[in-house]
Amino acid sequence: MSEEQKEEPIILITNDDGITAPGIRNLVEAVKELGKVVVVAPDKPQSGMGHAITIGVPLRLNKVEDMFEGVESWQTSGTPVDCVKLAVDKILHRKPDICLSGINHGANHSINVIYSGTMSAAMEASIESIPSIGFSLLDYRFEADFTAARFYVHKIVKSLLQTKMHKHLLLNVNIPSVPLNEMAGIKVSKQAYAKYDEDFDERIDPHGKKYYWLTGEFKNFDTGEDTDVWALEHNYVSVVPVQFDLTNYQLKKELEKTWDVL
Amino acid sequence: MSEEQKEEPIILITNDDGITAPGIRNLVEAVKELGKVVVVAPDKPQSGMGHAITIGVPLRLNKVEDMFEGVESWQTSGTPVDCVKLAVDKILHRKPDICLSGINHGANHSINVIYSGTMSAAMEASIESIPSIGFSLLDYRFEADFTAARFYVHKIVKSLLQTKMHKHLLLNVNIPSVPLNEMAGIKVSKQAYAKYDEDFDERIDPHGKKYYWLTGEFKNFDTGEDTDVWALEHNYVSVVPVQFDLTNYQLKKELEKTWDVL
């Protein structure tokens, strides 16, 4: 790697709200002085896509001019995970030094890490040995105020770029929607067992047939003070280190000992 | 719970290849004598959907007659995860005793657990405190031979229904595509770090514009003999216990100690 590359890290940015969302613009603004930023993002919102990849249909990839001042930008017809794959293989032709995803409009704490397109893009990068961070603001509105979020994004990314990051580093960062002077700081947390208690809103269409909208109420079942939900409720920026090895080692040990079907 | 319910467990079955796939038919056949089976599956293939949920469009849910003999069956316009949610809230109106997903046409070992609709449906059930298993056969063809797979599915489900299962029990079961007499048995394993080395096939459409097909070669980077890939290569049925808490506790400890941005 040349001196120049060492001095100017390549920062890949993607999201799941689509390239026109204010969140990704704020992410670009927050880190653009820290390296060479390249944006590769979906051309439409992809919320709730989880770790979906596009297999059955071909993908489109188009350069976008004048989207972010002085920043090379591409949009794709694919999912957030597709964006990371395309960026590495077809645009950068190398691994970026870090991949940032977001800033998501809305929370991705607790169990939401699993449904989140924002976090799936970050996880895809981590699997590919690219240190990666997903950022989410606890305000789903397009007119959300990202001022405090930008401050913390800058602080966290700058700090990590100065350290030797583990190649599979993967962080889920959620930011409370409060002004900067009300922030309590940053707290490393664990994923809470909190989730939506789902229900479906049943309706009848104009042709007399039933259809359903997914709906639900968020509930925290986790009373721990070391969780992301607790941190956010106390105005901390929550940082959950995430892994893609889903093996339940404790259960593995138990099954090996006790399961008589083996 | 009545005596009758205790004696006849409710087995929810779903998949990601769609309700007409041979894999789900073989799963139903394999377990139908073990309880009251209810099928709720997508009306079309949903491979690679990961943990996608349907937020932006309403869902359809329709009863299907004469699909599986003597088995109540429903198809939905949603993803595998949507199927589990709809089944619990709108069809069963209670948690089933176990949720089975599959039998997937094709492997879901190693990192594929993350992309897999089959495993995401099982994980959704596990989050909802329903013990759950995803089954996959290492043969993606529709004309695959499920004879040996049926034998092991029956054996595993029967054994688990006789034990007190943890409410979040979640197993990723992959079955080699070999005849029954060549099977080596069942092996509890961990998720291998093995993945597709992706590339994109670049083509030009009839209008002169580029498009891309995702393609790639599977590579195992994990030399351990306790992994699912190793087990499958040695003709074992691989059983990986899976968890939905993605917190990387080791990294959490390290960051709390060393990260000066806190």
Interface residues (C-beta under 8 A of the other chain):
Chain A: P45 S47 G48 M49 G50 H51 A52 I53 T54 I55 G56 P58 L59 R60 L61 V81 D82 K85 L86 D89 K90 I111 V113 I114 Y115 S120 M123 I127 K155 I156 S159 T163 H166 L169 L170 G185 I186 K187 V188 S189 K190 Q191 Y193 K195 E198 D199 F200 E202 R203 K209 K210 Y211 Y212 W213 L214 V239 V240 P241 V242 Q243 F244 D245 L246 T247 N248 Y249 L251 K252 L255 E256 W259 D260 V261 L262
Chain B: P45 S47 G48 M49 G50 H51 A52 I53 T54 I55 G56 P58 L59 R60 L61 V81 D82 K85 L86 D89 K90 I111 V113 I114 Y115 S120 M123 I127 K155 I156 S159 T163 H166 L169 L170 G185 I186 K187 V188 S189 K190 Q191 Y193 K195 E198 D199 F200 E202 R203 K209 K210 Y211 Y212 W213 L214 V239 V240 P241 V242 Q243 F244 D245 L246 T247 N248 Y249 L251 K252 L255 E256 W259 D260 V261 L262
